[in-house]
Amino acid sequence: GGGGGGSAQIQAALTASSAPLLAATAAAEAATVAATTLADPGPGHQLCFDFINRGACARLQRGETCRYRHLPPAHPDVVADRIRQGKAPSTMPAPAMGGYLESLARLGSAMHG
């Protein structure tokens, strides 16, 4: 005997690792709700840089319509835009992820010659 304790540890590890994921999902849903209260013409449009950089849109404050997207800072589209511009948020370990993606790319190019 003695082998029965391992599965409980694995189960605990799985439960612990899924908890942040659930929290992230809840946060994403909250962000989506917040996004619907803001002016967001949809994914095909540019982001409102005024709103993203300052947290406020001068056009909307004047009561005008702004044709750009007004999204919360944690919105996936805003995060993706920051990463594209090389301004990855400090919450993400950019070098580690970059290294991972590079090794994937090298792996792919090695496989496909």
C-alpha positions as CSV (number, residue, x, y, z in Angstrom):
1,G,0.0,0.0,0.0
2,G,1.0,3.6,0.6
3,G,0.2,4.7,-2.9
4,G,-3.2,6.1,-2.2
5,G,-2.1,9.5,-0.9
6,G,-0.8,10.7,-4.2
7,S,-4.1,11.0,-6.0
8,A,-5.4,13.3,-3.3
9,Q,-2.4,15.6,-3.7
10,I,-3.0,15.7,-7.5
11,Q,-6.7,16.4,-7.0
12,A,-5.8,19.3,-4.6
13,A,-3.3,20.7,-7.1
14,L,-5.9,20.6,-9.9
15,T,-8.5,22.3,-7.7
16,A,-6.0,25.0,-6.7
17,S,-4.9,25.6,-10.3
18,S,-8.5,26.0,-11.5
19,A,-9.4,28.6,-8.9
20,P,-7.5,31.6,-10.5
21,L,-9.0,30.6,-13.8
22,L,-12.5,30.9,-12.4
23,A,-11.6,34.3,-10.9
24,A,-10.2,35.4,-14.3
25,T,-13.4,34.3,-16.0
26,A,-15.5,36.3,-13.5
27,A,-13.2,39.3,-14.1
28,A,-13.6,38.9,-17.8
29,E,-17.4,38.8,-17.5
30,A,-17.3,41.8,-15.3
31,A,-15.1,43.6,-17.9
32,T,-17.6,42.7,-20.6
33,V,-20.5,44.1,-18.5
34,A,-18.4,47.3,-18.0
35,A,-17.6,47.5,-21.7
36,T,-21.3,47.4,-22.6
37,T,-21.9,50.6,-20.5
38,L,-19.0,52.3,-22.4
39,A,-19.1,53.3,-26.1
40,D,-17.8,50.3,-28.0
41,P,-18.7,50.2,-31.7
42,G,-17.2,46.7,-31.9
43,P,-14.0,44.7,-32.6
44,G,-13.6,46.1,-36.1
45,H,-12.9,49.6,-34.8
46,Q,-9.8,51.3,-33.5
47,L,-9.4,51.8,-29.8
48,C,-9.8,55.3,-28.4
49,F,-6.3,56.2,-27.4
50,D,-7.5,59.2,-25.3
51,F,-9.6,56.9,-23.2
52,I,-7.0,54.1,-22.9
53,N,-4.1,56.5,-22.1
54,R,-6.0,58.9,-19.8
55,G,-9.0,56.8,-18.7
56,A,-11.3,59.4,-20.1
57,C,-12.5,60.5,-23.5
58,A,-12.6,64.2,-24.1
59,R,-15.3,63.7,-26.8
60,L,-17.6,61.8,-24.5
61,Q,-17.0,64.3,-21.7
62,R,-18.2,67.0,-24.0
63,G,-21.3,65.0,-24.8
64,E,-20.1,64.2,-28.4
65,T,-20.1,60.8,-30.0
66,C,-16.7,59.1,-30.3
67,R,-16.5,56.5,-33.1
68,Y,-13.6,54.7,-31.3
69,R,-13.8,51.9,-28.8
70,H,-13.8,52.7,-25.0
71,L,-12.8,49.6,-23.1
72,P,-11.6,48.9,-19.6
73,P,-7.8,48.5,-19.2
74,A,-8.1,44.8,-18.5
75,H,-10.1,44.1,-21.7
76,P,-8.4,41.5,-23.9
77,D,-8.4,43.8,-26.9
78,V,-6.7,46.6,-24.9
79,V,-4.1,44.1,-23.5
80,A,-3.5,42.7,-27.0
81,D,-3.1,46.3,-28.3
82,R,-0.5,47.0,-25.6
83,I,1.4,43.9,-26.4
84,R,1.4,44.8,-30.1
85,Q,2.9,48.2,-29.2
86,G,5.5,46.5,-26.9
87,K,3.9,47.9,-23.8
88,A,2.9,44.6,-22.2
89,P,1.4,45.1,-18.8
90,S,3.6,44.2,-15.8
91,T,1.1,41.5,-14.7
92,M,2.3,39.3,-17.6
93,P,5.8,38.0,-17.6
94,A,6.5,39.1,-21.1
95,P,10.1,37.7,-21.5
96,A,9.1,34.3,-20.3
97,M,6.1,34.2,-22.7
98,G,8.2,35.7,-25.5
99,G,10.9,33.0,-25.0
100,Y,8.2,30.3,-25.1
101,L,6.7,31.7,-28.3
102,E,10.2,32.0,-29.9
103,S,11.0,28.3,-29.0
104,L,7.7,27.3,-30.5
105,A,8.5,29.2,-33.7
106,R,12.0,27.6,-33.8
107,L,10.4,24.2,-33.3
108,G,7.9,24.9,-36.1
109,S,10.5,26.1,-38.6
110,A,12.7,23.1,-37.7
111,M,9.8,20.8,-38.4
112,H,8.9,22.5,-41.7
113,G,12.4,23.0,-42.9
